[in-house]
Amino acid sequence: MKKISKDLLLGCSISANQAEGSWNIDGKGLSIAELRRYNPNLDRKDINTERKMTKEKLEEALKDDGTYIYPKKFGVDFYNRYKEDIKLIADMKNNCFRTSIAWTRIFPNGDEKEPNQKGLEFYDNLIDELIKNKIEPIITISHYEMPFNLVEKYGGWKNPILIDFYLNFARTVLERYKDKVKYWIPFNEINAANYSVWAGAGLRDDEHPQILGLSMVALNNIFIANAKTIKMGREISKSFQFGSMVATLLNYSENSNPELVLKTERDQQLKIYSFFDVLHRGEYSKFSLNLLNKFGIKLNISEDDKKILKENTCDFVGFSYYMSGVVNDLESELTEGNLAKTGKNSFLQENEWGWQIDPVGLRILMNRLYDRYQKPLFILENGIGFDEKLIDGQINDDYRIDYIKNHLLQIQNAIDDGVECIGYTAWSLMDIISHGTSEMTKRYGFIYVDQDNYGNGSKTRIPKKSYEWFKNVCENREI
């Protein structure tokens, strides 16, 4: 048995758009997440195709004539069942919980001056319920669900006017919960603005032939909004802690060929460090600027914005980690990853979606991130999805126990290496709608939810075997 640091926050994560449902209740507006359809014929190893938004898909979604189903509209009814779910969190002995505030509940169209009081009341009750149960709230302000009106009317994050709309939203929640919430993440997986442009930036994949350039313009606006939120937040409360949130994919070189090793290093700079550098060093790296130059992309960043970025960096290094990959010569066998196609690693197992399970990779990444930024880390998402079915009313998910256990062991090993770590929130509390494929059957939760891909089912919560296991870990602080 290995002891876990007693100061480490341990809990679970969800997001508003994947769990809440009630998409048109109490004044809520339409979000971009609710326009992502479920494809019953999807290729589970081709996530990139599924998450693309095209003009045709968008027109079908807005019509919503019953041809397709849009699962994030109904979620798993967290909006009505949050008290029941928070009791399950408390009974699992978690001391923290990460969720998000739906922008469309507070500002349904995104450009209103005054917030929707019904939406605020929901989050008042949710946060109060967490605190009542001695659970630390960790709040993501924007998690893949900006108001669709901001896309339709203003063009999404490529338009800098969104910075002010976002700041109005951020100011509203920061001021309202300044005495209740300490940990804030302004944007979920901020690099999604590049690899999943609809979710991350409100851009259609087919709206411009040079979508990378357009996404970089959008990302720069998001970076500025992030920094201005931190500046504003520190004026509201000195106790606030602001975190980055970057989706990470640790990649290894397939062999020791120096050219391939260099290619792997460049891959990591591009996919991981270029985002963290802006969030924690307050500026784009020379590598990033040179690369953008090669693509003919020039960012027009004013001196004022450079100052804002430099002076308002994040307090802790937050990230999601699910898997690792391999950089190869592109002739090797490919497997689908969270950020891009990646080479197969013969030393690792993978799940049905091609995610290669690599706990040691998390320790490697933690050491690299801490060495580079010298700020405490927070693993904000980590988990494994499987297509699970009840057998005799139970889910015996030993594979999930193994996954979480081995990753927690490596987190503690990294702490023993000298890495400072605030906490770990597993993905996810209960089964929710998949972000990447919009299916319910890609189940991550410690708690089974009786619901299928079409929203059918009782929505009853049934703790899995992993629920009891994680409860023991949180209670006894040992693995």
Backbone hydrogen bonds, N-H to C=O, Kabsch-Sander energy under -0.5 kcal/mol:
donor,donor_aa,acceptor,acceptor_aa,energy
4,I,477,R,-2.5
8,L,5,S,-1.3
9,L,422,I,-2.6
11,G,424,Y,-2.2
12,C,96,C,-0.8
13,S,426,A,-2.3
14,I,98,R,-1.9
19,A,15,S,-1.2
19,A,16,A,-0.5
20,E,16,A,-2.3
21,G,16,A,-0.5
23,W,73,K,-1.4
25,I,22,S,-1.4
28,K,25,I,-1.6
29,G,104,T,-2.1
32,I,146,M,-2.2
34,E,31,S,-0.5
35,L,32,I,-1.3
36,R,33,A,-1.6
37,R,35,L,-0.6
38,Y,69,I,-2.6
39,N,437,T,-0.5
42,L,39,N,-1.8
44,R,42,L,-0.7
46,D,43,D,-2.4
50,E,46,D,-1.4
51,R,47,I,-2.2
52,K,48,N,-0.5
52,K,49,T,-0.9
54,T,52,K,-0.5
58,L,54,T,-2.4
59,E,55,K,-2.3
60,E,56,E,-2.1
61,A,57,K,-2.3
62,L,58,L,-2.4
63,K,59,E,-1.6
64,D,60,E,-2.8
69,I,38,Y,-0.6
73,K,70,Y,-2.0
74,F,71,P,-1.2
75,G,71,P,-2.2
76,V,19,A,-2.2
77,D,74,F,-1.2
78,F,19,A,-2.3
79,Y,20,E,-1.7
80,N,77,D,-0.8
81,R,77,D,-1.6
82,Y,78,F,-1.0
85,D,81,R,-2.4
86,I,82,Y,-2.7
87,K,83,K,-1.9
88,L,84,E,-1.5
89,I,85,D,-1.7
90,A,86,I,-2.6
91,D,87,K,-2.8
92,M,88,L,-1.2
93,K,90,A,-1.7
94,N,89,I,-1.7
95,N,10,L,-2.0
96,C,10,L,-0.8
97,F,136,E,-2.4
98,R,12,C,-2.7
99,T,97,F,-0.5
99,T,138,I,-2.0
101,I,140,T,-1.9
102,A,100,S,-0.6
103,W,101,I,-0.6
104,T,145,E,-0.5
105,R,102,A,-1.7
106,I,102,A,-1.2
107,F,103,W,-3.3
110,G,107,F,-0.5
116,N,106,I,-3.0
117,Q,115,P,-0.7
120,L,116,N,-1.8
121,E,117,Q,-2.5
122,F,118,K,-1.6
123,Y,119,G,-1.6
124,D,120,L,-2.5
125,N,121,E,-2.3
126,L,122,F,-2.4
127,I,123,Y,-2.6
128,D,124,D,-2.3
129,E,125,N,-2.1
130,L,126,L,-1.9
131,I,127,I,-2.4
132,K,128,D,-2.6
133,N,129,E,-1.2
134,K,131,I,-2.0
135,I,130,L,-2.4
136,E,95,N,-2.5
136,E,134,K,-0.5
138,I,97,F,-2.5
139,I,137,P,-0.5
139,I,183,Y,-2.2
140,T,99,T,-2.5
140,T,138,I,-0.5
141,I,139,I,-0.5
141,I,185,I,-2.7
142,S,185,I,-0.6
142,S,186,P,-0.9
148,F,30,L,-2.8
150,L,147,P,-1.2
151,V,147,P,-0.6
151,V,148,F,-1.3
152,E,148,F,-2.7
153,K,149,N,-2.8
154,Y,150,L,-0.6
155,G,151,V,-1.5
156,G,150,L,-2.2
157,W,201,A,-2.6
158,K,155,G,-0.7
159,N,156,G,-1.9
162,L,159,N,-2.0
163,I,160,P,-1.6
164,D,160,P,-0.5
164,D,161,I,-0.5
165,F,161,I,-1.3
166,Y,162,L,-3.0
167,L,163,I,-2.5
168,N,164,D,-1.8
169,F,165,F,-1.6
170,A,166,Y,-3.2
171,R,167,L,-2.9
172,T,168,N,-1.7
173,V,169,F,-1.8
174,L,170,A,-2.8
175,E,171,R,-2.4
176,R,172,T,-1.6
177,Y,173,V,-2.2
178,K,175,E,-0.8
180,K,177,Y,-1.8
181,V,177,Y,-2.5
182,K,137,P,-0.5
183,Y,137,P,-0.7
184,W,182,K,-0.5
184,W,241,Q,-2.7
185,I,139,I,-2.6
188,N,142,S,-2.6
190,I,245,M,-2.7
192,A,189,E,-2.6
193,A,190,I,-1.4
194,N,191,N,-2.1
195,Y,191,N,-1.4
196,S,192,A,-2.8
200,G,192,A,-0.5
200,G,196,S,-2.9
201,A,197,V,-1.8
202,G,197,V,-0.6
202,G,198,W,-1.4
203,L,197,V,-1.9
205,D,53,M,-2.5
206,D,53,M,-0.7
207,E,204,R,-1.3
211,I,208,H,-0.6
211,I,209,P,-0.6
214,L,210,Q,-1.8
215,S,211,I,-2.7
216,M,212,L,-2.0
217,V,213,G,-1.7
218,A,214,L,-2.1
219,L,215,S,-2.9
220,N,216,M,-2.4
221,N,217,V,-1.7
222,I,218,A,-2.0
223,F,219,L,-2.9
224,I,220,N,-2.1
225,A,221,N,-2.3
226,N,222,I,-2.7
227,A,223,F,-2.4
228,K,224,I,-2.6
229,T,225,A,-2.0
230,I,226,N,-1.9
231,K,227,A,-2.4
232,M,228,K,-2.5
233,G,229,T,-3.0
234,R,230,I,-2.4
235,E,231,K,-1.0
236,I,232,M,-1.4
237,S,233,G,-2.7
240,F,237,S,-0.9
241,Q,182,K,-3.0
243,G,184,W,-2.8
244,S,316,F,-2.0
246,V,318,G,-1.1
248,T,246,V,-0.6
248,T,320,S,-2.0
250,L,323,M,-0.8
252,Y,325,G,-2.2
254,E,327,V,-2.2
260,L,257,N,-0.8
261,V,257,N,-2.5
262,L,258,P,-2.5
263,K,259,E,-2.0
264,T,260,L,-2.3
265,E,261,V,-2.3
266,R,262,L,-2.4
267,D,263,K,-2.1
268,Q,264,T,-2.2
269,Q,265,E,-2.1
270,L,266,R,-2.4
271,K,267,D,-2.8
272,I,268,Q,-2.2
273,Y,268,Q,-1.8
274,S,269,Q,-2.2
275,F,272,I,-1.0
276,F,272,I,-1.6
277,D,273,Y,-2.9
278,V,274,S,-0.9
279,L,275,F,-1.9
280,H,276,F,-2.7
281,R,276,F,-0.5
281,R,277,D,-2.5
282,G,277,D,-0.9
282,G,278,V,-0.5
283,E,277,D,-1.0
289,L,285,S,-2.2
290,N,286,K,-2.7
291,L,287,F,-2.4
292,L,288,S,-2.6
293,N,289,L,-2.1
294,K,290,N,-1.8
295,F,291,L,-1.4
296,G,293,N,-1.5
297,I,292,L,-3.3
298,K,296,G,-0.6
299,L,297,I,-0.5
300,N,298,K,-0.6
301,I,299,L,-1.4
302,S,300,N,-0.6
306,K,302,S,-2.3
307,K,303,E,-2.0
308,I,304,D,-2.2
309,L,305,D,-2.6
310,K,306,K,-2.2
311,E,307,K,-2.3
312,N,308,I,-0.9
314,C,279,L,-2.7
315,D,242,F,-2.7
316,F,242,F,-1.6
317,V,376,P,-2.9
318,G,316,F,-1.0
319,F,378,F,-1.7
320,S,246,V,-2.0
321,Y,381,E,-2.6
322,Y,248,T,-0.5
324,S,356,Q,-1.2
325,G,250,L,-2.6
326,V,343,G,-0.6
327,V,252,Y,-3.4
328,N,326,V,-0.6
335,T,342,T,-3.0
337,G,340,A,-0.7
342,T,335,T,-2.6
343,G,326,V,-3.1
344,K,333,E,-1.6
346,S,344,K,-0.6
348,L,345,N,-1.8
351,N,355,W,-1.5
354,G,351,N,-2.1
356,Q,354,G,-0.6
357,I,349,Q,-2.8
358,D,356,Q,-0.5
362,L,358,D,-0.8
362,L,359,P,-1.0
363,R,359,P,-1.2
364,I,360,V,-2.3
365,L,361,G,-2.6
366,M,362,L,-2.8
367,N,363,R,-2.2
368,R,364,I,-2.1
369,L,365,L,-2.9
370,Y,366,M,-2.4
371,D,367,N,-2.4
372,R,368,R,-2.1
373,Y,369,L,-2.4
374,Q,370,Y,-2.3
377,L,420,E,-2.5
378,F,317,V,-2.3
379,I,423,G,-2.2
380,L,319,F,-2.2
380,L,378,F,-1.0
381,E,319,F,-1.1
386,F,443,R,-2.0
388,E,386,F,-0.9
391,I,394,Q,-2.6
394,Q,391,I,-1.2
397,D,395,I,-1.3
398,D,396,N,-1.4
400,R,397,D,-0.8
401,I,397,D,-1.8
402,D,398,D,-2.7
403,Y,399,Y,-2.0
404,I,400,R,-2.9
405,K,401,I,-2.8
406,N,402,D,-2.5
407,H,403,Y,-1.8
408,L,404,I,-2.7
409,L,405,K,-2.3
410,Q,406,N,-1.6
411,I,407,H,-2.0
412,Q,408,L,-2.5
413,N,409,L,-2.3
414,A,410,Q,-2.3
415,I,411,I,-2.3
416,D,412,Q,-2.5
417,D,413,N,-1.4
418,G,414,A,-0.6
418,G,415,I,-1.3
419,V,414,A,-2.3
421,C,419,V,-0.5
422,I,377,L,-3.5
423,G,377,L,-0.7
424,Y,9,L,-2.5
425,T,379,I,-2.6
426,A,11,G,-2.6
426,A,424,Y,-0.5
427,W,382,N,-2.1
428,S,13,S,-0.6
428,S,426,A,-0.6
429,L,13,S,-1.6
431,D,447,I,-2.1
433,I,18,Q,-1.9
434,S,439,E,-2.6
438,S,434,S,-1.2
443,R,386,F,-2.3
443,R,441,T,-1.2
444,Y,442,K,-0.5
446,F,428,S,-1.0
446,F,429,L,-1.6
447,I,429,L,-0.9
448,Y,462,I,-3.1
450,D,448,Y,-0.5
450,D,460,T,-2.1
451,Q,449,V,-1.9
452,D,456,N,-2.4
455,G,452,D,-1.8
459,K,450,D,-3.0
462,I,448,Y,-2.8
464,K,446,F,-2.7
465,K,395,I,-2.4
467,Y,446,F,-0.5
467,Y,464,K,-1.0
468,E,464,K,-1.0
469,W,465,K,-1.7
470,F,466,S,-2.9
471,K,467,Y,-2.2
472,N,468,E,-2.0
473,V,469,W,-1.9
474,C,470,F,-2.7
475,E,471,K,-2.3
476,N,472,N,-2.7
477,R,473,V,-2.0
479,I,2,K,-2.8
